[in-house]
Amino acid sequence: MKQYRPAIYQDLDPSPRLLMGPGPVDVYPRVLRAMSAPMLGQFDPEFTEYMNETMALYRQIYRTDNHWTFLVNGTARAGIEACLGSLVAKGDRVLVPIFGRFGHLLTEICQRVGGEIVTMETEWGTVFEINEIAEAIGKHQPKVVAMVHGDTSTTTVQPLEGLGAICRETNALLYVDATATLGGMPVEVDAWQLDAVSAGLQKCMSGPPGSSPVTIGERALEKISRRKHIEGGLRSTDYVASDGPAISSNYLDMGMLMDYWSPLRLNHHTESTSMLYAARETARVVLDEGLESGFARHERASSALRAGLRAMGLELFGEQAHRMTNVTGVHIPQACGDGEQVRTQMLNDFGIEIGTSFGHLAGKIWRIGTMGYVCRKPNILRSLNALEAVLRRNGFDTTKNAGVDAAYEVYDE
């Protein structure tokens, strides 16, 4: 019989990096420490109290009174699928305004659960006027409007104020993907009348990917309740099935997730203990700083980065009036081809990661993040200095130290 030697590889020892791309980004040290805390049983009263605290913390982050504000185990996409899979039933008409790669993602998820999809698109780097979306809602009468808030593929953010009220006039539910903006830009769930919102930890919240905070309002809850289902083996003797179609995913069934997060603690999955610790501590870090202070820090770092890029002779991508303050798009200069050699040298020579984009923007723009823990003056200056050095080595003519000097001026104001 052939003998197999176990391959145990080397000790885990990741190279130190400064993650200045569109996410994931460096994790707050406090969060890393929290993740090393001991395991608790999922129904240990101490652990369930941590769950309750996590719900309360994310109500503050989302600026909402929604009771059903909790975590979905999985990356940001798990939260998106849980929301849309629970809100969109087969045959439901869904309007998806697309201004970047992630609008197409929402479209695909809704298609997979049987939704009747209507899309509207605008040029990447631009966003919609609210009246354009309102007109489409009036024309198509969707049951759900699914919207990305900030799309990192185009580095633009869609204004949402007023859209919730328009949806309520036509009895449409408004779902928003706030993965890229939560913690870095205002996400006003109650003030904007958003019915369901999901996000992730790995961008402006500066936590690890693997947990998705979601918040569900009363109008969305009403629809989810009509599709409520309890697994066999858990039903009480007086259980009465709901009259709506069952949610197709078991793992991402919002009704069952809510039962798990409720005082019932009805068995569903096993909560990812270390990720709950991470999500709880991430929220505490963000709230310790203060939401408004955090937004201002992101804005200032973004302004310094953009000033530095312009001073180096680079052209910014997209409508600057609707730019995200946590990721900046910049055209790749002709001298640098598709930009991959610059990215490789930034990573290998300076330990700094920046991103490219998707689809027709791949090889056309770089995306440089100013998110969460990395969104600090030393990191902005270090990144501009490294980028200038690599650009010069690749044949792009720029004035020495122009980028860093321009960023200094922003920080000195």
N, C-alpha and C positions, 0 to 999 in steps of 0.2 A: 504494500500500500504506500502511495506517495505521501511523504511527510511534508507538512507545511510549517514553515517557521512564522510565528506571528510578527506582523509588521507594526511596530509600536511608534515608529517615527521619532522625531526629536521632541524635546520639551517645547511647549507652546511659548514662543518668544517673539511676538509681533514687533516689527520695526516701528520706532517712534515716528509718527506722522502728524502733520498739521492738516486737518481736513477742511480745506477751503472751497469745497465743491458745493453742490446743491443738496447735499445730504446723502448718507448720514454724516454727522459732524462729531467732533470730540465730545465726550461725555463729562459732565460735571464730576469732579472727584468725590463730592459728597454722595452722588448717586452710585458710583462704583463701590464705595464703602458700604452703602446700604444693601447692595446686592449680595454682599458676602455674609449678611446676617443669617443666623440659623433657620432651618426649616421649621414650620409649624404645620400641624394638621389643618386641612382646609375648613373644618368646622370647629376648630379650637376657638373658644370665645375671644381670645386675644387676636387671632387672625381675622375673624369676622368683624371685629372692631376696627382693624386696619382697613378692611374693605369699606366700612361705613365712612371712615375718615377720608379715604381716597375719593369717594363720591362727593363729599362736602368740599374737598379741595378743588376738584375739577368744576364744580358749580361756579366757584369764584373765577377760575381761569376762563371759563366760557361766558361769564357774566350772565348767569341764568338762575332762575329759581326751579328749573326742571328737576323733579325728584329723580327721574331716571337718567342719571348722569353717572356712567360707570365705565368699566374697561371691557374690551373684547380681546381675548387672547389671540395674538397674531400681529403682524405688521399693520401699517395703516390700511392696506388693501383689505384686510379682514374686516375692519370697521366699515369700509365702503360697502363690501359685499353684504355684511350683516344688515346695514341700513336699507340698501336698495333691494336686496332679496326679500326683506320683510315688508317693504312698502309697496313694491311692484308685484302685482299678481299677473298671471297669464292674461293677455289681452288688454291690459291697462295701457293707455297712451301716455308716453313719457316724452317731454320736451327736454332736449339736451343742447344748450348753447355751447358751441365748441370754439375755444380760442387758443388751443394748444393740444399737446399730445394726451393730456389726462382727461380732456373731454371725450376723446375717443375711447378711453378706458371705461368711463361711465356708460357710454353707449353700449360697449360690448357686454358689460355686466348686466345691464337691463335687457339686452337681447337674449342672453342666456337664461334668464328667468321667465322669458316669454312675453316681455313687454312689446308694445307697438311703438316703435321709436320714430320720433320726429326730431331732426337735427337742424340747427342753423349754425353757420360758420362765418368767422371773420378772419382776416389775414393775421397770421401769427405775428405777435408783437403789438397787436391792437386789441381792444376790448369792445364790448357792446355798450350802446346807450341803453338805459333802462327802458325807454319807450320802444326800442326795437324788440326787446324781449316781451314787453307788455303786448305789443301788436301780435306777436307769434302766439302768446297765450290765448288772446282773444280769438284768434283764427282757428287754433287747433284744439282748444279746450282740453288740455292734458290733465290727467289725474295727479301726475307728479312732474315737477320741474327739478331736474338734477343739474347742479351747477358746481364747477370748481371755483374756489375763491381766488387763490394765487396759484398760477400754473408755472412751475419752475422750468418747464421746457421752453417757455417764451419769456420768462422773468417779468410777467405782467400780472396785475391784480385787478379783478373785476369788481367794481363798486356794487354793493348789494343793498344799500339803503333804499327803501321804498319797494323793493321787489317782493318782500314778504306780504305787504299789504295788498299788492296786486294779485298775488296768488290766492289770498283769502277771499278776495272779491269773486273769484271764479271757482272757489272750493278746491283749488289745487294744493297739494302738499309741496313744500319747498325743502329739498335736501341740498346740503352744501358740504363739499369736501374741503376741509380747512387744514389738510395735512401740512401744507407748507407755510401757513401763516400763524397758527396757534402759538401764542407765546412771543411772537415777534411783531405782529401787527394786530390791531383791534379786531376781535371777532365778537360782535355784540349780538348774542343769540336772542335775547328777549327784546332788545330795542329794535332789532331788524326783523323780528317776527319769523325767525327761522324754525322750521318744524323738526328737522333732524340734522345733526352735524356730526361728522367724524373727523378724526385727525390721527396723528402718530406722535411718537416721542422723539424721533431721530432727526428732527430739523431744529426749529427755533427753541423747542423745549429742551434740547440738548441731552436727551436720554438715549438709551440703546433702542434699536428697532426691536419690536416683538410684542408691543402692547398698543392698543388703539383706544383712546378715550372717546366716548360717544355721548351725545346728549339727545334725548327724545322728548319732544313737547307733547302737549295733550292731544292735539289734532292727529299727530302721527301715532300716538298711543292708542287712540280709538280704532284706527285701521289695524294695527298690530293685534289688538285684542279680539277683533273679529276673525283673526286667523289663528288664534291661540290653540295650542296643542300640548298635551301632556303625554309623555311616553308611557307605554304599557309597563306595569310593574311599579309605577309611581302614582297612579291615579287613585283618588279616594273613592269610596263607594257612592258618593253623591256627584261624581264627576259628570259634567255635561259638555259634550264637544261643541265647539264654536261652529257657526254655520258658514264661515268663510273658507276659502281654499287653504290647505295647509302650506306653510312655508317650505320650500323645496329642500333647503339645507337643514340638516339636524344640528350641526355644530354651530351654525350662524343664525339660528332661529332666535330672533329678538325676544319673543314671548318666553321661551324657555330660559334665555339668559337673564331676563328680568326676574323670573322665579328663583333663579340661583342667587341673584344679588338681593333678593327681598328677604324679609325676616323668615320666610318659609325655608330658605336655603335648600330648595328642592334640587336634588342631585342632577347634575348635568355633566360638565367637564370637571377636571381638577384644575383649580385656579393655578396659574403659573406663579408660584410663590415669589421667586426672586424678581420677576418682572413687576409684580404688584409692589414689592418694596421699591423698585426703581421708579415706577410711575408715581408713587406717593412722594418719594423724596424729590423727584424732578419738580413736581408741583410746588412743594415747599420752597425749593430754591428760587423758583420764578416768583412766587408770592412774597418771599423774603425781600427780594429786590424791589418789588412793586411793579405791577403791570405797566403803568405809565412810564416809569423809569426804564424798564426794559425796552419798551417801544422806542423811547428816545435814544437809547444806546444803539439799537439797530439802525435807526435813522442816521445818526451821526457817523457811524462806521461806514454805512453805505455811501453817504455823501463824501466822506474822505476817500473811499476807494474809487468812486466815480471821478472825483477831481484828479486823483493820481493817474487813472487810466487815460483821461483826456489829455493831461499834461504830457504824457508819453507819446501822444499822437495817435491814440487808438480811438475808434469810433464805437460808441455805445449802440446797443441794439434795442429796438422797440420804442414805443411811446413813453417818453420819460415822465409824462404827466400821470401815467398809470403804472409806474415801475414798482416792483416789490422792493421793500427796504432790506430784504434778507438774502437776495441773490441778484447779481448784475450780469446781464448779457453784454458781450463785447465782440465785435466783428474780428475774425482772425485775419491779420494782414496778409496780403498776397505773398510776401516774402516767406511766410511760414507754412505755405501749402495748406494741408488740412488741419494743422495745429497739433498733430499727435506727437511730433518730435519735441515740441515745446512742453507739452504736458508730461512726457516721459522724463525730460531733463529736470523739470520742476520737481518731480517725484524722486528721481534717483539722486540728484545733486543737492537738493535743498530739503527733501522730505515733505514737500508741500503738494497736496492733491487739489487740482482744479478740474472742472468738468467740461465736456462738450455737450451737444444736445442730441435731439432725435430727428428722425424723418429727414425732410429736406433741409433742416438746419444742422444736421450732423456734418462736422468738418467745416462749418461756416461760422459758428460762434463758439466762444468759450463761455462757461457759466462759472462765476466766482461767488462763493457764498460768504455772507456775513451773518452767521446764524448762531444763536445761543452762546455757548461757552467760548467759541472762537472769535466772537464778535467783539474784539478788544483792540485797542490802539497798537500794542506791540505786534499783533498778528497781521494787522492791515499793513503796517510799515514793512514788516518782514516779507510779506507776500509781494508787495509792489517792488521792493528791492530785488527779490529773486526773479520776478517776471522780467524786469528791465534787463538784468544780466543775461537771461536766457534769450530774450528777443535780440539783443545785440549780437549774441553768438550765432544767431540764425539769420543774420543779414538785415534785420530791421533797424533803421536809423532813428535813434531817439536821443534826446539830450540827457546827459548823465545826471542822475539824481532828481530829474524833473518830477517823477511820480511821487517819490517820498516827500519832496519839498511841498508839493501841492497838497498832499494829505496832511502834512504838518500844519499848513495854513488853516485847514478846516478845523483841526483839533485845537488850534490856538485861538480861534474866534471866541 
